[in-house]
Amino acid sequence: MTIGFIGTGEITKAVVTGLSTAEGEKPVILLSPRNADIAAELAATFDNVAVAGSNQAVIDEADTVCLALRPQDAEAILEGLNFGTARHVISFMATFGVERLKKLVAPAMRVTLATPLPAVAFHGGPTPIFPPDEDVVAMFAPLGTPVAVETEDEYQALCVATATLAGAFAYYETISDWLEAKSVPADKARAFSGAVFYALAATARNAPDDSFATLTGHSATRGGTNEQVLKNLKDDGAYQALWKALDGIWDRFEAGKS
Ligand SMILES: NC(=O)c1ccc[n+]([C@@H]2O[C@H](COP(=O)([O-])OP(=O)(O)OC[C@H]3O[C@@H](n4cnc5c(N)ncnc54)[C@H](OP(=O)(O)O)[C@@H]3O)[C@@H](O)[C@H]2O)c1
């Protein structure tokens, strides 16, 4: 089984690292030559990884081809390539729907969308998948939690939710920066803000049946400091802004469907 990647950037690096460090037999991996530094680093690190001479060589030599190009570059690059009829194409590219991709990779007919998160590198990422292709589920199972869904709208909604990572990190960055402004040393500020972040994640993970509203309620003691911060953020429209941002990403996906 040879898995090819066209677009050797951040997400390809994470997926290739996850696949090459998972238990069991490793797939043979063939990378597009660009980005040259990342491709060379991955090939030097893992015995099962090689760099192809061109994007077309990736398609010709791999059984399955993963597309991880930046959305704004993808169309022009894919239009210059020939996909064989038998190729299974897995696209990681945000905003590209199945129908649009099928036109770009014709005559290949088997197209699956997947959105891995960077945490797949250490086998801890949820990966939305559509349509629910069992080979793609098997590929991502060692990398965390595959989430195969039956409709493209559900897949799109999960992808929109994955656009919140940078905003969530920036929330903890703000807390860390505020601690520093209060003279907490930078390394302690980073460590403490991170520890709060991990504790919250562990709390949510250990109570999978509690809604987020329940978890919020448990954290906001009546008349306490958590309640005050929550109220201030709500009054200032922080959560409405997040909702609006999610709607904006949904609209961007809608525009990229065909
Ligand atoms: N990052 C994430 O967490 C994440 C998660 C899920 C899905 N995605 C999706 O995955 C795609 C890639 O994201 P990314 O963050 O990995 O972006 P990225 O780091 O910018 O990677 C894109 C790669 O494509 C390469 N490239 C440019 N022109 C090329 C060409 N003609 N042929 C082959 N490769 C070429 C770039 O090389 P150069 O560096 O030389 O320009 C770069 O290495 C996007 O569509 C994104 O929506 C990203």
The ligand as a MOL file (V3000), in Angstrom:
LIG
                    3D

  0  0  0     0  0            999 V3000
M  V30 BEGIN CTAB
M  V30 COUNTS 48 52 0 0 0
M  V30 BEGIN ATOM
M  V30 1 N -2.8110 22.9390 8.8550 0
M  V30 2 C -3.8690 22.2800 9.3200 0
M  V30 3 O -4.0590 22.1250 10.5390 0
M  V30 4 C -4.8650 21.6660 8.3580 0
M  V30 5 C -5.7600 20.7070 8.8340 0
M  V30 6 C -6.6460 20.0820 7.9460 0
M  V30 7 C -6.6530 20.4540 6.6180 0
M  V30 8 N -5.7940 21.4180 6.1770 0 CHG=1
M  V30 9 C -5.8200 21.7500 4.7460 0
M  V30 10 O -4.6550 21.1800 4.1510 0
M  V30 11 C -4.1760 22.0140 3.1150 0
M  V30 12 C -2.7280 22.3430 3.4020 0
M  V30 13 O -2.6470 23.0620 4.6280 0
M  V30 14 P -1.2300 23.2790 5.3460 0
M  V30 15 O -1.5320 23.9900 6.6180 0
M  V30 16 O -0.4680 22.0180 5.3520 0 CHG=-1
M  V30 17 O -0.5700 24.3220 4.3290 0
M  V30 18 P 0.9570 24.5310 3.9910 0
M  V30 19 O 1.8030 24.2280 5.1830 0
M  V30 20 O 1.0700 25.8760 3.3610 0
M  V30 21 O 1.2210 23.3740 2.9080 0
M  V30 22 C 0.9160 23.4960 1.5580 0
M  V30 23 C 2.0540 22.9000 0.8100 0
M  V30 24 O 1.7960 22.8850 -0.5970 0
M  V30 25 C 3.0540 23.0980 -1.2300 0
M  V30 26 N 2.9140 23.4950 -2.6230 0
M  V30 27 C 2.7770 24.7330 -3.1570 0
M  V30 28 N 2.7460 24.6640 -4.4910 0
M  V30 29 C 2.8670 23.3560 -4.8220 0
M  V30 30 C 2.9040 22.6300 -6.0280 0
M  V30 31 N 2.8170 23.2440 -7.2300 0
M  V30 32 N 3.0100 21.2870 -5.9740 0
M  V30 33 C 3.1040 20.6260 -4.7950 0
M  V30 34 N 3.0860 21.2580 -3.6040 0
M  V30 35 C 2.9630 22.5980 -3.6200 0
M  V30 36 C 3.6840 24.1860 -0.4100 0
M  V30 37 O 5.0630 24.2840 -0.6710 0
M  V30 38 P 5.8470 25.6640 -0.3750 0
M  V30 39 O 6.0170 25.7320 1.1170 0
M  V30 40 O 7.1330 25.4550 -1.0950 0
M  V30 41 O 5.0070 26.7900 -0.9220 0
M  V30 42 C 3.3670 23.6930 0.9990 0
M  V30 43 O 4.3620 22.8290 1.4660 0
M  V30 44 C -5.0840 23.2530 3.0840 0
M  V30 45 O -5.9950 23.1290 2.0270 0
M  V30 46 C -5.7860 23.2400 4.4160 0
M  V30 47 O -7.1100 23.7370 4.3100 0
M  V30 48 C -4.8760 22.0070 7.0080 0
M  V30 END ATOM
M  V30 BEGIN BOND
M  V30 1 1 1 2
M  V30 2 2 2 3
M  V30 3 1 2 4
M  V30 4 1 4 5
M  V30 5 2 4 48
M  V30 6 2 5 6
M  V30 7 1 6 7
M  V30 8 2 7 8
M  V30 9 1 8 9
M  V30 10 1 8 48
M  V30 11 1 9 10
M  V30 12 1 9 46
M  V30 13 1 10 11
M  V30 14 1 11 12
M  V30 15 1 11 44
M  V30 16 1 12 13
M  V30 17 1 13 14
M  V30 18 2 14 15
M  V30 19 1 14 16
M  V30 20 1 14 17
M  V30 21 1 17 18
M  V30 22 2 18 19
M  V30 23 1 18 20
M  V30 24 1 18 21
M  V30 25 1 21 22
M  V30 26 1 22 23
M  V30 27 1 23 24
M  V30 28 1 23 42
M  V30 29 1 24 25
M  V30 30 1 25 26
M  V30 31 1 25 36
M  V30 32 1 26 27
M  V30 33 1 26 35
M  V30 34 2 27 28
M  V30 35 1 28 29
M  V30 36 1 29 30
M  V30 37 2 29 35
M  V30 38 1 30 31
M  V30 39 2 30 32
M  V30 40 1 32 33
M  V30 41 2 33 34
M  V30 42 1 34 35
M  V30 43 1 36 37
M  V30 44 1 36 42
M  V30 45 1 37 38
M  V30 46 2 38 39
M  V30 47 1 38 40
M  V30 48 1 38 41
M  V30 49 1 42 43
M  V30 50 1 44 45
M  V30 51 1 44 46
M  V30 52 1 46 47
M  V30 END BOND
M  V30 END CTAB
M  END
